[in-house]
Amino acid sequence: MLTLDIFGFRALWSPFFFLALTGILIAYYLIVFKYYERFKDGVPATKKQVAYFTAFILVLYSIKGSPVDLMSHIMFYMHMIQMSVLYLIAPPLLIFGVPNWVWRAFLSLPFIEPVFRFLTNPLVALIMFNGIFSIYHIPLIFDFVKTDMWLHAGYTSMLFVFAILMWWPLINELEEYQTLSGIKKMGYIFADGVLITPACALIIFADAPMYATFSDPNAWAQALQLCVPTTTLSSLNLSGPETFSSMSLLEDQRLGGVIMKVIQELVYGFFLGYAFFQWFRSEEDQTEQDAINLARAPQTVK
């Protein structure tokens, strides 16, 4: 069984992607620590915000720049791990990591706010993200996208944007963008889990391999060109995923569907608890405020 080392350093560690993310992280530090005064209401970022954004960059590189990205083109279950982390874990880190005044500066740009408000409407955000995610995993579309570099980059980038829009109504901290109350947030998470289930079920319960880019040697080799230089790939004699794993194609596919569903349940379960405690805390605060107001109210003399 071969190892990934045969693909070379560039395919394994994506140095250009690393440099791009490093540049973004440096720009973030400069904005939130040095140039924040140039923004309306700008203040230095908190340690928690910096930790979240730094974690976002690290997660993004680990899932798109490390050998995980290469493995996601070789084994379907690794593809689903990548999808899970990219769309269910990375977006919340980004939203929490960007200070509110940066979000407001971005959303105040011409034409951005009305479009953003429409796309972050809870119903629209749910349908768009889960719809695009499900359509992507239709075999015909999946194989077509997976074998074209620009189409793959465009589709997955669009899906990442819609993942941010999907998470926004649930976890954003801007007062003017609070469209869901505590109990509605829990319903939102539940609906999100329901909508993503059909795509996972289709993959888990299929009785044959669905995707040519993981089962057909020619399509598989073509998909590998998305992350492996053509010159390197042409020098290798590879027959398919079985070169790197003893797992059958059907087992690999089913494992991918199960992994996606398990990670989704864990992440949504965490945020369900997060939404519940937010709601519980707000109810307690409201009860205390009502008690204070009642105590301060003038007593009527009978």
Sine and cosine of phi, psi and omega as CSV:
sin_phi,cos_phi,sin_psi,cos_psi,sin_omega,cos_omega
0.00,0.00,0.75,-0.66,-0.06,-1.00
-0.98,0.18,0.32,-0.95,0.06,-1.00
-0.94,-0.35,0.24,-0.97,-0.05,-1.00
-0.94,0.33,-0.24,0.97,-0.03,-1.00
-0.86,0.51,-0.39,0.92,-0.04,-1.00
-0.91,0.41,-0.31,0.95,-0.05,-1.00
-1.00,0.08,-0.23,0.97,0.06,-1.00
1.00,-0.01,0.25,-0.97,-0.09,-1.00
-0.89,0.46,-0.68,0.74,-0.06,-1.00
-0.88,0.48,-0.69,0.72,0.00,-1.00
-0.94,0.35,-0.55,0.84,-0.06,-1.00
-0.98,0.22,-0.63,0.78,-0.20,-0.98
-0.85,-0.52,0.01,1.00,0.12,-0.99
0.67,0.74,0.92,0.40,-0.08,-1.00
-0.86,0.52,-0.57,0.82,-0.01,-1.00
-0.93,0.36,-0.61,0.79,0.06,-1.00
-0.91,0.40,-0.63,0.78,0.05,-1.00
-0.87,0.50,-0.71,0.70,0.00,-1.00
-0.90,0.43,-0.62,0.78,0.01,-1.00
-0.90,0.44,-0.71,0.71,0.01,-1.00
-0.92,0.38,-0.59,0.81,0.06,-1.00
-0.88,0.47,-0.66,0.75,0.05,-1.00
-0.88,0.47,-0.67,0.74,0.02,-1.00
-0.90,0.44,-0.67,0.74,-0.02,-1.00
-0.91,0.41,-0.67,0.74,0.04,-1.00
-0.89,0.46,-0.68,0.73,0.02,-1.00
-0.88,0.48,-0.64,0.77,0.03,-1.00
-0.88,0.48,-0.75,0.66,0.01,-1.00
-0.86,0.50,-0.65,0.76,0.00,-1.00
-0.90,0.43,-0.67,0.74,-0.03,-1.00
-0.92,0.39,-0.73,0.68,-0.13,-0.99
-1.00,0.09,-0.19,0.98,0.00,-1.00
-0.88,-0.48,-0.44,0.90,-0.08,-1.00
-0.90,-0.43,-0.68,0.73,-0.11,-0.99
-0.96,-0.28,0.26,0.96,-0.06,-1.00
-0.89,0.47,-0.46,0.89,-0.03,-1.00
-0.93,0.37,-0.28,0.96,0.01,-1.00
-0.98,0.21,-0.17,0.99,0.00,-1.00
-0.97,-0.23,0.51,-0.86,0.06,-1.00
-0.89,0.45,0.79,-0.61,0.00,-1.00
0.89,0.46,0.34,0.94,-0.03,-1.00
-0.93,0.36,0.72,-0.69,0.07,-1.00
-0.67,-0.74,0.36,-0.93,0.03,-1.00
-0.85,0.53,0.58,-0.82,0.03,-1.00
-0.92,0.39,0.49,-0.87,0.05,-1.00
-0.98,0.20,0.30,-0.95,0.04,-1.00
-0.86,0.51,-0.60,0.80,-0.01,-1.00
-0.91,0.40,-0.68,0.73,0.02,-1.00
-0.89,0.46,-0.69,0.72,0.02,-1.00
-0.89,0.45,-0.65,0.76,0.01,-1.00
-0.90,0.44,-0.67,0.75,0.01,-1.00
-0.90,0.44,-0.73,0.69,-0.05,-1.00
-0.93,0.37,-0.64,0.77,0.05,-1.00
-0.89,0.46,-0.66,0.75,0.05,-1.00
-0.89,0.45,-0.61,0.79,0.05,-1.00
-0.86,0.50,-0.73,0.69,0.00,-1.00
-0.89,0.45,-0.69,0.73,0.00,-1.00
-0.90,0.44,-0.68,0.74,0.02,-1.00
-0.91,0.42,-0.67,0.74,-0.02,-1.00
-0.88,0.47,-0.68,0.74,0.02,-1.00
-0.93,0.36,-0.65,0.76,-0.04,-1.00
-0.90,0.43,-0.47,0.88,-0.08,-1.00
-0.99,-0.15,-0.37,0.93,-0.02,-1.00
-0.87,-0.49,-0.24,0.97,-0.05,-1.00
-0.89,-0.45,-0.29,0.96,-0.03,-1.00
-1.00,0.02,-0.02,-1.00,0.06,-1.00
-0.85,0.52,-0.26,0.97,0.06,-1.00
-0.86,0.50,-0.63,0.78,0.00,-1.00
-0.90,0.44,-0.69,0.73,0.05,-1.00
-0.88,0.47,-0.71,0.71,0.01,-1.00
-0.89,0.45,-0.49,0.87,-0.01,-1.00
-0.93,0.38,-0.33,0.94,0.07,-1.00
-1.00,-0.04,-0.16,0.99,-0.02,-1.00
-0.98,-0.20,-0.71,0.70,-0.05,-1.00
-0.87,-0.49,0.72,-0.70,-0.06,-1.00
-0.91,0.41,-0.61,0.80,-0.04,-1.00
-0.91,0.42,-0.52,0.86,0.07,-1.00
-0.95,0.32,-0.56,0.83,0.09,-1.00
-0.87,0.50,-0.67,0.74,-0.02,-1.00
-0.95,0.30,-0.54,0.84,0.12,-0.99
-0.89,0.46,-0.71,0.71,0.01,-1.00
-0.87,0.49,-0.72,0.70,0.00,-1.00
-0.88,0.48,-0.68,0.74,-0.04,-1.00
-0.88,0.48,-0.75,0.66,-0.03,-1.00
-0.93,0.36,-0.66,0.75,-0.08,-1.00
-0.91,0.41,-0.59,0.81,-0.11,-0.99
-0.95,-0.31,-0.26,0.97,-0.04,-1.00
-0.92,-0.38,-0.37,0.93,-0.05,-1.00
-0.92,-0.39,-0.70,0.71,-0.05,-1.00
-0.90,0.44,-0.70,0.71,-0.04,-1.00
-0.85,0.52,-0.70,0.71,0.05,-1.00
-0.87,0.50,-0.61,0.79,0.03,-1.00
-0.88,0.47,-0.64,0.77,0.02,-1.00
-0.92,0.40,-0.73,0.69,-0.03,-1.00
-0.89,0.46,-0.69,0.72,0.02,-1.00
-0.93,0.36,-0.49,0.87,-0.11,-0.99
-0.99,0.15,-0.38,0.93,-0.02,-1.00
-1.00,-0.01,0.84,-0.54,0.00,-1.00
-0.86,0.51,0.45,-0.89,-0.03,-1.00
-0.85,0.52,-0.61,0.79,-0.04,-1.00
-0.93,0.36,-0.44,0.90,0.09,-1.00
-0.95,0.30,-0.68,0.73,0.06,-1.00
-0.85,0.52,-0.70,0.71,-0.03,-1.00
-0.91,0.42,-0.61,0.79,0.04,-1.00
-0.89,0.45,-0.65,0.76,0.02,-1.00
-0.93,0.38,-0.71,0.71,-0.08,-1.00
-0.96,0.28,-0.24,0.97,0.04,-1.00
-1.00,0.09,-0.09,1.00,0.01,-1.00
-0.91,0.41,0.53,-0.85,-0.02,-1.00
-0.81,0.59,0.71,-0.70,0.07,-1.00
0.95,0.31,-0.17,0.99,-0.04,-1.00
-0.96,0.28,-0.75,0.66,-0.13,-0.99
-0.86,0.50,-0.77,0.64,-0.03,-1.00
-0.89,0.46,-0.63,0.78,0.02,-1.00
-0.92,0.39,-0.68,0.73,-0.02,-1.00
-0.90,0.43,-0.67,0.74,0.01,-1.00
-0.89,0.45,-0.63,0.77,0.02,-1.00
-0.92,0.39,-0.72,0.70,-0.07,-1.00
-0.96,0.28,-0.35,0.94,0.05,-1.00
-0.99,-0.14,0.12,0.99,0.20,-0.98
-0.84,0.54,0.79,-0.61,-0.14,-0.99
-0.76,0.65,-0.70,0.72,-0.03,-1.00
-0.92,0.39,-0.69,0.72,0.01,-1.00
-0.90,0.43,-0.71,0.71,-0.03,-1.00
-0.88,0.47,-0.68,0.74,0.02,-1.00
-0.89,0.46,-0.75,0.66,-0.07,-1.00
-0.92,0.39,-0.68,0.73,-0.06,-1.00
-0.91,0.42,-0.75,0.66,-0.04,-1.00
-0.90,0.43,-0.79,0.61,-0.06,-1.00
-0.93,0.38,-0.53,0.85,0.06,-1.00
-0.92,0.39,-0.74,0.67,0.00,-1.00
-0.92,0.40,-0.61,0.79,0.04,-1.00
-0.90,0.44,-0.70,0.72,-0.02,-1.00
-0.93,0.37,-0.66,0.75,0.02,-1.00
-0.88,0.48,-0.63,0.78,0.00,-1.00
-0.85,0.53,-0.56,0.83,-0.07,-1.00
-1.00,-0.05,0.19,0.98,0.24,-0.97
-0.95,0.32,0.81,-0.59,-0.14,-0.99
-0.75,0.66,-0.72,0.70,-0.04,-1.00
-0.87,0.49,-0.70,0.71,-0.02,-1.00
-0.96,0.29,-0.68,0.74,0.00,-1.00
-0.84,0.55,-0.77,0.64,-0.04,-1.00
-0.92,0.39,-0.57,0.82,0.01,-1.00
-0.92,0.39,-0.72,0.69,-0.01,-1.00
-0.92,0.39,-0.64,0.77,-0.09,-1.00
-0.93,0.37,-0.27,0.96,-0.06,-1.00
-0.95,-0.30,0.18,0.98,0.05,-1.00
-0.77,-0.64,0.87,-0.49,-0.11,-0.99
-0.86,0.52,-0.76,0.65,-0.08,-1.00
-0.95,0.30,-0.62,0.79,0.04,-1.00
-0.91,0.41,-0.65,0.76,0.02,-1.00
-0.91,0.42,-0.71,0.71,0.01,-1.00
-0.89,0.45,-0.67,0.74,-0.01,-1.00
-0.92,0.39,-0.70,0.72,-0.05,-1.00
-0.93,0.37,-0.71,0.70,-0.03,-1.00
-0.93,0.36,-0.54,0.84,0.07,-1.00
-0.92,0.39,-0.67,0.75,0.05,-1.00
-0.88,0.47,-0.67,0.75,0.00,-1.00
-0.91,0.42,-0.59,0.81,0.05,-1.00
-0.91,0.41,-0.66,0.75,0.04,-1.00
-0.88,0.48,-0.69,0.72,0.00,-1.00
-0.94,0.34,-0.43,0.90,0.10,-0.99
-0.92,0.39,-0.65,0.76,0.07,-1.00
-0.88,0.47,-0.70,0.71,0.00,-1.00
-0.90,0.44,-0.57,0.82,0.02,-1.00
-0.93,0.38,-0.64,0.77,-0.01,-1.00
-0.97,0.23,-0.42,0.91,-0.13,-0.99
-0.83,0.56,-0.78,0.63,-0.03,-1.00
-0.87,0.49,-0.38,0.93,-0.09,-1.00
-1.00,0.07,-0.62,0.79,-0.20,-0.98
-0.79,-0.61,-0.06,1.00,-0.02,-1.00
-0.92,0.40,0.45,-0.89,-0.09,-1.00
-0.93,-0.37,0.25,0.97,0.03,-1.00
-1.00,0.09,0.83,-0.56,-0.07,-1.00
-0.85,0.53,-0.63,0.78,-0.07,-1.00
-0.97,0.25,-0.09,1.00,0.01,-1.00
-0.89,-0.46,0.36,0.93,0.04,-1.00
-1.00,0.08,0.99,-0.12,-0.05,-1.00
-0.98,-0.20,-0.14,0.99,-0.03,-1.00
-0.80,-0.60,0.71,-0.71,0.12,-0.99
-0.99,0.12,0.08,-1.00,-0.06,-1.00
-0.83,0.56,-0.76,0.65,-0.05,-1.00
-0.94,0.35,-0.54,0.84,0.03,-1.00
-0.94,0.35,-0.52,0.85,0.05,-1.00
-0.89,0.46,-0.63,0.78,0.02,-1.00
-0.91,0.41,-0.63,0.77,0.08,-1.00
-0.91,0.41,-0.59,0.81,0.02,-1.00
-0.89,0.46,-0.71,0.71,0.01,-1.00
-0.90,0.43,-0.68,0.73,0.02,-1.00
-0.87,0.48,-0.71,0.71,0.01,-1.00
-0.89,0.45,-0.61,0.79,0.03,-1.00
-0.87,0.50,-0.69,0.72,0.01,-1.00
-0.91,0.42,-0.61,0.80,0.00,-1.00
-0.92,0.39,-0.68,0.74,-0.09,-1.00
-0.94,0.35,-0.47,0.88,-0.02,-1.00
-1.00,0.05,-0.22,0.98,-0.08,-1.00
-0.90,0.44,-0.69,0.72,-0.03,-1.00
-0.82,0.57,-0.66,0.75,0.00,-1.00
-0.89,0.45,-0.66,0.75,0.02,-1.00
-0.92,0.40,-0.67,0.74,-0.02,-1.00
-0.90,0.44,-0.64,0.77,0.02,-1.00
-0.86,0.51,-0.65,0.76,-0.01,-1.00
-0.96,0.29,-0.68,0.73,-0.07,-1.00
-0.92,0.39,-0.66,0.75,-0.14,-0.99
-0.99,-0.16,0.10,0.99,0.09,-1.00
-0.90,0.44,0.61,-0.79,-0.04,-1.00
-0.99,-0.13,0.14,0.99,0.04,-1.00
-0.42,-0.91,0.40,-0.92,0.06,-1.00
-0.84,0.54,0.72,-0.69,-0.12,-0.99
-0.99,-0.12,-0.44,0.90,-0.20,-0.98
-0.92,-0.39,0.84,-0.54,-0.01,-1.00
-0.90,0.43,-0.51,0.86,-0.03,-1.00
-0.94,0.34,-0.09,1.00,0.11,-0.99
-0.85,-0.53,-0.08,1.00,-0.04,-1.00
-0.83,-0.56,-0.51,0.86,0.02,-1.00
-1.00,-0.06,0.85,-0.52,-0.07,-1.00
-0.81,0.59,-0.64,0.77,-0.03,-1.00
-0.93,0.36,-0.72,0.69,0.02,-1.00
-0.92,0.40,-0.61,0.79,0.03,-1.00
-0.89,0.46,-0.70,0.71,0.02,-1.00
-0.91,0.41,-0.59,0.81,0.03,-1.00
-0.92,0.39,-0.62,0.78,0.03,-1.00
-0.92,0.38,-0.53,0.85,0.01,-1.00
-0.90,0.43,-0.40,0.92,-0.02,-1.00
-0.91,0.41,-0.24,0.97,0.03,-1.00
-0.92,0.38,-0.42,0.91,-0.03,-1.00
-0.75,-0.66,-0.08,1.00,0.01,-1.00
-0.89,-0.46,0.80,-0.61,0.04,-1.00
-0.80,0.60,0.65,-0.76,-0.05,-1.00
-0.85,0.52,-0.62,0.78,0.00,-1.00
-0.89,0.45,-0.62,0.78,0.03,-1.00
-0.93,0.37,-0.70,0.71,-0.06,-1.00
-0.91,0.41,-0.61,0.80,-0.03,-1.00
-0.93,0.36,-0.35,0.94,-0.01,-1.00
-1.00,0.05,-0.08,1.00,-0.03,-1.00
-0.97,-0.25,0.50,-0.87,0.04,-1.00
-0.93,-0.37,1.00,0.01,-0.07,-1.00
-0.91,-0.41,0.66,-0.75,-0.03,-1.00
-0.98,-0.19,-0.38,0.93,-0.03,-1.00
0.38,-0.92,-0.10,-1.00,-0.03,-1.00
-0.84,0.54,-0.46,0.89,-0.03,-1.00
-0.90,0.44,-0.24,0.97,0.07,-1.00
-0.90,0.43,-0.43,0.90,-0.09,-1.00
-0.90,-0.44,-0.11,0.99,-0.04,-1.00
-0.48,-0.88,0.55,-0.83,0.05,-1.00
-1.00,0.02,-0.04,1.00,-0.01,-1.00
-0.96,0.28,0.66,-0.75,0.04,-1.00
-0.94,0.34,0.34,-0.94,-0.02,-1.00
-0.88,0.48,-0.64,0.77,-0.02,-1.00
-0.94,0.35,-0.65,0.76,0.05,-1.00
-0.90,0.45,-0.67,0.74,0.03,-1.00
-0.87,0.50,-0.70,0.71,-0.02,-1.00
-0.90,0.43,-0.73,0.68,0.00,-1.00
-0.90,0.43,-0.64,0.77,0.03,-1.00
-0.88,0.48,-0.64,0.77,0.03,-1.00
-0.87,0.49,-0.71,0.71,0.02,-1.00
-0.89,0.45,-0.66,0.76,0.01,-1.00
-0.91,0.41,-0.69,0.72,-0.01,-1.00
-0.87,0.49,-0.70,0.72,0.01,-1.00
-0.86,0.51,-0.71,0.71,-0.04,-1.00
-0.93,0.36,-0.64,0.77,-0.01,-1.00
-0.91,0.41,-0.73,0.68,0.01,-1.00
-0.89,0.46,-0.66,0.75,0.03,-1.00
-0.87,0.50,-0.69,0.72,0.00,-1.00
-0.90,0.43,-0.66,0.75,0.00,-1.00
-0.91,0.42,-0.72,0.69,-0.03,-1.00
-0.92,0.40,-0.74,0.68,-0.01,-1.00
-0.92,0.40,-0.55,0.83,0.05,-1.00
-0.90,0.44,-0.66,0.75,0.04,-1.00
-0.88,0.48,-0.73,0.69,-0.04,-1.00
-0.97,0.25,-0.37,0.93,0.14,-0.99
-0.91,0.43,-0.69,0.72,0.08,-1.00
-0.90,0.44,-0.64,0.77,0.03,-1.00
-0.87,0.50,-0.71,0.71,0.00,-1.00
-0.93,0.38,-0.62,0.79,0.00,-1.00
-0.90,0.45,-0.74,0.68,-0.03,-1.00
-0.93,0.36,-0.53,0.85,0.11,-0.99
-0.89,0.46,-0.72,0.70,0.00,-1.00
-0.91,0.42,-0.69,0.72,-0.01,-1.00
-0.89,0.46,-0.67,0.74,0.00,-1.00
-0.91,0.41,-0.65,0.76,0.01,-1.00
-0.92,0.39,-0.58,0.81,0.04,-1.00
-0.92,0.39,-0.65,0.76,0.05,-1.00
-0.89,0.45,-0.70,0.72,0.01,-1.00
-0.88,0.47,-0.65,0.76,0.00,-1.00
-0.92,0.40,-0.63,0.78,0.02,-1.00
-0.90,0.43,-0.68,0.73,0.04,-1.00
-0.89,0.45,-0.65,0.76,0.00,-1.00
-0.92,0.40,-0.63,0.78,0.04,-1.00
-0.90,0.44,-0.63,0.77,0.01,-1.00
-0.91,0.41,-0.64,0.77,0.03,-1.00
-0.91,0.42,-0.69,0.72,0.00,-1.00
-0.89,0.45,-0.63,0.78,0.01,-1.00
-0.91,0.41,-0.65,0.76,0.00,-1.00
-0.93,0.38,-0.52,0.85,-0.02,-1.00
-0.99,0.12,-0.29,0.96,-0.06,-1.00
-0.92,0.40,0.65,-0.76,0.02,-1.00
-0.89,0.46,0.70,-0.72,-0.02,-1.00
-0.99,0.16,0.70,-0.72,0.02,-1.00
-0.99,0.12,0.82,-0.57,-0.01,-1.00
-1.00,0.06,0.84,-0.54,0.02,-1.00
-1.00,0.07,0.00,0.00,0.00,0.00
